[in-house]
Amino acid sequence: MNVIVCDSYEDMSKKAAELTAQMLETKPNGLVSFPGGDTPAGMVKDFVSMVNDGIVDISHANFTMLDEWVGLSVKDEGSCAKFVQDNLIDQLEKPFAHIHMVDGSDNPENQIAALDHFIESYGPLSVSVLGIGLNGHLGFNESGVSPNKNAHMIPLDDVTKNVMHKYFPEDVNPEYGLTQGLNQILQAEMVILIANGAHKAEIIKKAVSGEVTTSVPASILQRHTNCYVVVDQEAAKLL
Ligand code: PGA
């Protein structure tokens, strides 16, 4: 793992956007995947600026979502699709060649097949940008998930359920996540794991220097040969 400790959230975001852009320079028709949520917001904003300023050309590149809460769609506040639509797709002055959105309100089996099909068609992933959950999850690959899985639906971990209401109201209670599988993530040419804040320090330590175990899915990235862990100083403080 290449650990890059940045001074601030802003620097972390910029670095992750730059690494993504560098990969697309060498792989202009590559497939990139971004998560939704608080952690990637700055990185997505910086990436959009690089595209709109003509620093990176995405006209031949493809994009797929990483994951979604089952039951939520692009219309729902707090969904990953709404984040991607509002912060990425709608902000780009020049679009990706092909985009795959995951619809958590649709039949999960159809959505799993569609996500696998898109990654098979345009992949493997060139760049997988990932956040990390407090339990070490990647996307919704929760503790104990098999590293051999492709896209799947999975019950949400209690740790995930405890934090999810920062994104949507208390009366919205998804029980499952729909996610790219670790097999697809591990096949990415470059993985960029981003994390900021002191609350992520313990899990970043486990992911980077702890035992490689399915109970901490992010630790499996230690086996990836081109993985960048881009963190701010607070998230790095136990390294
Ligand atoms: P966060 O989530 O951006 O809300 O911290 C990260 C994750 O669960 O992957």
Residues whose N, C-alpha, C, O or C-beta is under 5 A from the ligand:
A	BS01	PGA	G36 G37 D38 T39 G131 I132 G133 H137 G139
